Amino acid sequence: MDFATENVWALLLGYLFGSIPFGLLLTRMAGMGDVRKIGSGNIGATNVLRTGNKAVAAATLALDLAKGLLPVLLAKLWFPDAVGWAALGAVLGHCFPIWLRFRGGKGVATNAGVSFGLAWQIGLAYGLVWLVVLAVSRISSLAGMSAVVAAAIAAHFLGFADYVVVLVVIAALVIFLHRANIARLLKSEEPRIGGK
């Protein structure tokens, strides 16, 4: 298999995993209707939490993380020279799933899985920054954006140069998708977890 073909297959592998809309599927299975009709309208765990069902939100978080982790691990076995493309594909799939007319989530949990798949050290940095920022601010969007940036920085300083570019691209995408959140943050209007 030539290099270009391997990249395409890795990207498709990641995209197919990433595009599974677990938040939507789980809320419907739990009889809670369409999660896209509440809160932010996203299919991610943060919006699922707004239904009030913590168990379904936790399951969504775990599965969204898994759909980032698994394609990266599989790519390491099948397409070792194109792992970054699988990582990018997973996040693109979550954010722009073909099954939902390309309207998905914002990629935070899926990128957590991607980060752990690329290297546990990157995933650890991601998780620690997410937890610390969330604990201090209680703002989910701020924690997520901080974590995606931390993953790219960690890859650079921990010696995973092959993954820096893809993590920077993913971070830029995730931040772009949070532009409405950023606007609210600047106005001190972004909701806090546990707040009204």
N, C-alpha and C positions, 0 to 999 in steps of 0.2 A: 504494500500500500504506500503510495507516494505521500509526501508531507502535506500537500494541500488537501488531499482526500481525507487523510487522518484528521486534519483540523475540522473539516466539515462534519465528519461522523461524530467527533467529540462534542462539537457544538450542538448537534441534533440530540445526542444522548442527554446532555445537560438540559436542553430545552424541554424534551419530552417529560423528564422527571419534574423539572421545575414548574411546568404548566399544569400539573395536577392541582385543582383548586380545593385543597383539603378544608379550608375554612367554610366554603360554601357547601361542600358535601356533608361535613359533620353537622353543621347547623340544621340542614334540611333533614338529615337522618334523626336528629334529636327533636324534630318537630317545631323548630324555632323559625321556620320560614327562610326567607332570602336575606342573608347578612348584608347584602349590598344595599338594602333599603333602610339601614339604620346607620347612625353615626357618620363616619367618614365615607361609607360606601365601599370600603376596601374589604378584601377577603382574608386579610392577615389576622394574627392572633389578637392584636390590640383591639381591633374593631369587634372581633368575636367576643372579647371580654365585656364589651358594652351590652351584650345580651343579658349579662348577669350570671351566665353559666360558666363558672370558673373551670370546671372539669373539661368542658368542650374547648374552652380557650387554651387550656394546658395541652390538650391533645393536638389542637391545631398548631401550637408552637412547636411541639415535638416533631410532628410530621413535616412541617415546613422546614425545620432544621434538617430532618432526614433527607428531604428531597434535594437539599444542597450537598449534603455529605456523600450520599450513595453514588451519584454520577461521577464525582471527583475520584472516589476510591476505585470505581470501575474503570475510569479513564486511565488511572495509573497502571492498571493491568492490561487494558486493551490498546490504549493510545498514549503511551508514556511520553511522547514528544508533544502532546496536544492537551495536556491536563488543564492548562489555563483556559482553553476554549470550552471545555466542559464546565468549568467554574462559571464562566461568563454566560453560557447557555442556560444554566440552572437559574441564575438570577433573572435573566431576560424572560425565561419561561414563567416565572412567578409574577413578574411585573406586567408582562404582556402575553397572557395565555390565549392561544388561538381559540380555545373552546369558549371563552367569554368575550369574544370580539376584542381581544387585546387589552382588556381592562381588568387588571389584577391588583396585587398588593404593592408594597413599597420595598420589599426585598430584604428587610433587616434580618429576620429569622433565617431565611434561606441563605443569606450571606454568612451567617454564623456557622451553618453547616458546611458551607464551602470553605470557610477559613480553617475549621478543624480538619477537613479533608485534605487541604493543601499541606498543612503541618500543624501538629498539636500545639506548638508554641504560638503560632499565629492565632489559632482558635482560643488559646488561653488568654492572650492579650485582648482579643475581642471581648471575651466573656467578662474579664475583670473590669475593663473600662465600662462596659454596658452596665454591670452591677453597681459600680461605684457612682457613676453619673446618675443612674436611676435612684439609688438610695439617697443621694444628696439633693437632687432636684425634684424627684417624683414626676418627671416629665418623660414619657416614653419616647417621643420623637427625638428629643435632645440626646437621650441615651443611645438610641439607634444610630443617629448620625455620628456621634462621637466614636462609637464602636467600629463603624466601617472605615473611618479615617485611621483609627488606631491599628486596624489590621494591615493597612497598606504601610504605615510607618514601621510596624513591627517586622513585616517581611523585609523591609530595607535594612533595618539595624540588626536583625537576627540572621542575616546571611541567605535569605531566600530570594535572591535577585530575580530568578525566573518568574516569580509570581507578583512582583511589584507592579508592573504595568497593568495587568488585568485587575488587580485590587484597586488601583487608582481609578481605572475606568468604572469599576463597579461602585466605588465610593462616590464618584461624580454623578453617576446615574441615580443612586439612592438619595443623594442630597438634592438633586434636581426634582425628584418626585416628592420631596418634602418641602417644596418651595412655599406652599400655603402654610405649612407649620412654621417655617422660618419667619414668614410675615407676622404670624400670631405671636411668635416668641419675641420679636422686636417690639411688639405692642404690649407685651406682658399679658397676653390673652390666651396663651396655649394652656389647655386643661392639664391638671395634675392628676395622677392616679390617686384615687381615694377622695378627690375633690368633687364638687358639684358639676 
